[in-house]
Amino acid sequence: MVDGTLEVSTSLDSGSQMTIDYLTKGAVINPHNVLSGRSYAVNITALTPVVYYYIREAQLDQMSECYPAMAEALSKAREESCRQRVTAINP
């Protein structure tokens, strides 16, 4: 297995790049944003060879149908994400 390294960065208004974090093996990228429906613009650069796996939200929902505890946890996470989004919009 390859222990890859990813650099997560963003572009500033001045046009320069700012590194936010370095991610290594086992990192989960933006799980909260998937559940909340938020989108952010970041750049991900592979600094070393990387193996990348992903699960689409529809697949996650389909898997949770077989596991009631997972379905309940997803539902709670989505509700909390919606509450946080509304709070951020209307403080």
PyMOL commands that set and color helices and strands:
alter all, ss='L'
color gray80, all
select helices_A, chain A and resi 31-36+57-64+68-89
alter helices_A, ss='H'
color red, helices_A
select strands_A, chain A and resi 6-11+17-23+43-46
alter strands_A, ss='S'
color yellow, strands_A
deselect
rebuild
show_as cartoon
